[in-house]
Every structure is written in C-alpha cells, then in structure tokens.
Amino acid sequence: MFEPDKTKSLIWTIAGGYLLYLGDQLLTDWFHGRSDYPVASVVIGLIFVAFGGVLLFFAWKKWHADDENNQQKENKEQNV
C-alpha cells in the first residue's frame, strides 16, 4: 500500500514537527516565566528543536532526492 521509503520520510516529518513544537513550548514557557524548572526547560527545549530540525532536514532531503530520481527516470523513458 505504502512505499517503505516514503512512509519513513513521512514519519520523520511528523516526528520532527512534533519535536519542534514541544521544544517551542518549553522555550516559550521559560521565556514567559511559566516554567518550574527553567534550566531543564531551556536545555531540553534546545535539544528538541535541534533534533526536530535534523529530522525535518533529512526528510526533506529524502523527498527531494526521490523527486529528482523520478524525474530522471521519466526523462530516460521519454528519450528511449
């Protein structure tokens, strides 16, 4: 039903977005003084943002590479 590579990229996209969201919430709570543990909020928030960004970057890179490969296949089929 689903291609494994695209499913993996979709999961990375969702996970990366969620980590960015959680990191943003932690940092926003710290910034507005609503955090009970400010140091932990900043450290964990930055870690979540970093990992979320990395996951989104690799998912984007994978999607872009797949599109490029599909275009190259189409071009080869048209030239044959």
Phi, psi and omega in degrees: 000307178248147175282136183303320181294319180289325177295318178298316179296322178294318178296318177299320180296314180294315180296317179297317177297320180292320177295321176297318179298312180296318178298318177298318179297316179297315181290324178294316178299319177297316182298322181271003176076024181261008184261135176283334181234083187297320181294315179296321180298317181291312183296310182292322177300316178294322177296315179298317180296318180297310181293322177298318178296320178296316179298316179295322178298313180293324177295317179297317180299317179295314179299317181296317179296320178297317178297319179296318178296319179296320178294320179295320178297317179296319179296320178294320180293324180288329181279344183283000000 
